[in-house]
Amino acid sequence: MININPTDCPFYLITRASLVVTSTMKMELANIENADVKPAYLGVLMCLWSSEGVDEMLSKLGSSEGTKLAELGRCAGLEPSSMTGLIDRMERDGLVSRSNDPNDRRVQKINLTEKGITVRSKVFKAVDHMLKEAFADIEPDEMEIAKKVLRKVLANTRAG
């Protein structure tokens, strides 16, 4: 039987925590002048920044070839149906550009724009500030347990 006390319901707790953390992150990102980054963009940006960093370490000066839209969606954990609209908004906000793959017309590639590259450090500072605030007084070992549990929840729900 389900306990009707919401503070004992994992679904309620996860949902409320997600809403509050997302709202806090939205306020942090809004404080970055001319960044135009929304919380929904973070997964995609982190995947693109990660691939940029790898390419820079290989002395390629960024990922000029771009990342396939489908690969980017898998990296960010987003459904293909969500990616098109999200990339539309990110492109409108000047963070990414989209191009067709010359080898396959069905494939779109996504690149960071100059703005998408330059906002990285400011966004990381905002994320770091929000995380410190949201997870204050939580011990590192508790945080590791929480992340482990959430990864299991994600794996279980993807399997179902």
C-alpha positions as MATLAB code, in Angstrom:
seq = 'MININPTDCPFYLITRASLVVTSTMKMELANIENADVKPAYLGVLMCLWSSEGVDEMLSKLGSSEGTKLAELGRCAGLEPSSMTGLIDRMERDGLVSRSNDPNDRRVQKINLTEKGITVRSKVFKAVDHMLKEAFADIEPDEMEIAKKVLRKVLANTRAG';
ca = [
       0.000    0.000    0.000;
       1.260    3.467   -0.880;
       1.880    5.833    2.011;
      -0.154    8.997    1.424;
       2.345   11.205    3.240;
       4.060   12.966    0.318;
       7.336   13.394    2.197;
       7.593    9.583    2.369;
       6.876    9.068   -1.349;
      10.044    8.792   -3.498;
       8.177   10.033   -6.578;
       7.027   13.166   -4.769;
      10.510   13.801   -3.357;
      12.263   13.339   -6.706;
       9.716   15.533   -8.484;
       9.840   18.324   -5.897;
      13.632   18.246   -5.688;
      13.867   18.384   -9.474;
      11.477   21.334   -9.695;
      13.213   23.309   -6.959;
      16.737   22.624   -8.250;
      15.683   23.474  -11.814;
      14.083   26.724  -10.629;
      17.240   27.636   -8.711;
      19.386   26.772  -11.733;
      17.152   28.930  -13.945;
      17.738   31.918  -11.646;
      21.510   31.298  -11.580;
      21.667   31.101  -15.385;
      19.499   34.230  -15.764;
      22.197   36.163  -13.877;
      24.735   35.480  -16.631;
      24.658   38.459  -18.972;
      23.932   37.590  -22.625;
      24.322   33.849  -22.042;
      20.753   32.810  -22.972;
      21.305   29.381  -21.408;
      18.308   27.526  -20.009;
      18.446   24.524  -17.645;
      17.079   22.302  -20.424;
      20.160   23.120  -22.537;
      22.704   21.931  -19.972;
      22.866   18.243  -20.935;
      23.401   19.060  -24.606;
      25.917   21.810  -23.852;
      27.885   19.568  -21.498;
      28.086   16.868  -24.178;
      29.234   19.407  -26.773;
      31.719   21.017  -24.373;
      33.064   17.576  -23.565;
      33.611   16.716  -27.239;
      35.151   20.171  -27.816;
      37.575   19.568  -24.960;
      38.637   16.209  -26.324;
      39.214   17.686  -29.763;
      41.194   20.584  -28.307;
      43.401   18.144  -26.405;
      44.043   16.436  -29.728;
      45.062   19.845  -31.134;
      42.130   19.973  -33.536;
      40.967   23.335  -32.160;
      37.431   22.261  -31.616;
      35.049   19.906  -33.281;
      34.712   21.424  -36.741;
      32.900   18.360  -38.049;
      30.144   18.678  -35.473;
      28.281   16.059  -33.508;
      25.483   14.048  -35.071;
      22.104   15.025  -33.668;
      21.282   11.404  -32.771;
      24.617   10.927  -30.955;
      24.098   14.173  -29.083;
      20.645   13.037  -27.979;
      22.044    9.729  -26.681;
      24.834   11.545  -24.826;
      22.381   13.977  -23.220;
      19.860   11.219  -22.446;
      17.118   12.840  -24.527;
      14.606   11.294  -26.892;
      14.992   12.130  -30.596;
      11.556   13.773  -30.534;
      12.809   16.211  -27.874;
      16.072   17.039  -29.608;
      14.740   18.891  -32.653;
      12.833   21.509  -30.669;
      15.632   21.849  -28.128;
      18.248   22.411  -30.846;
      15.858   24.883  -32.541;
      15.756   26.932  -29.323;
      19.501   26.659  -28.735;
      20.146   27.769  -32.312;
      17.713   30.698  -31.871;
      19.641   31.673  -28.724;
      22.923   31.615  -30.646;
      24.553   28.720  -28.756;
      24.731   26.121  -31.530;
      24.569   25.894  -35.280;
      23.262   23.039  -37.345;
      24.502   21.732  -40.669;
      23.752   18.832  -42.975;
      26.200   15.952  -43.198;
      27.693   16.062  -46.710;
      27.880   12.251  -46.713;
      24.276   11.636  -45.613;
      21.489   14.167  -46.193;
      19.377   12.577  -43.449;
      21.986   13.423  -40.792;
      22.313   16.785  -39.107;
      25.431   17.842  -37.267;
      25.503   20.267  -34.354;
      28.363   22.627  -33.566;
      28.913   25.089  -30.778;
      28.949   28.694  -31.889;
      31.472   31.181  -30.542;
      28.859   32.192  -27.966;
      28.295   28.534  -27.041;
      32.006   28.162  -26.406;
      32.519   31.412  -24.493;
      29.654   30.925  -22.015;
      31.127   27.634  -20.762;
      33.116   28.941  -17.788;
      30.304   31.265  -16.668;
      27.763   28.445  -16.871;
      30.046   26.109  -14.914;
      30.387   28.765  -12.202;
      26.597   29.112  -12.037;
      26.113   25.334  -11.872;
      28.786   25.038   -9.188;
      27.156   27.800   -7.133;
      23.719   26.183   -7.419;
      25.074   22.744   -6.479;
      26.868   24.128   -3.425;
      23.672   25.837   -2.317;
      21.312   22.936   -3.047;
      23.560   20.262   -1.550;
      24.918   22.194    1.433;
      25.383   20.050    4.542;
      25.275   16.821    2.532;
      28.355   14.731    3.174;
      30.378   13.478    0.171;
      29.578    9.836    0.984;
      25.849   10.667    1.148;
      26.119   12.391   -2.229;
      27.765    9.316   -3.742;
      24.948    7.122   -2.401;
      22.317    9.515   -3.763;
      23.949    9.522   -7.215;
      24.200    5.723   -7.167;
      20.495    5.398   -6.273;
      19.439    7.902   -8.962;
      21.545    6.082  -11.597;
      19.806    2.830  -10.628;
      16.390    4.513  -10.887;
      17.310    5.788  -14.360;
      18.546    2.355  -15.433;
      15.456    0.637  -14.042;
      13.033    3.006  -15.731;
      14.861    2.815  -19.073;
      14.741   -0.975  -18.865;
      10.995   -0.889  -18.196;
];
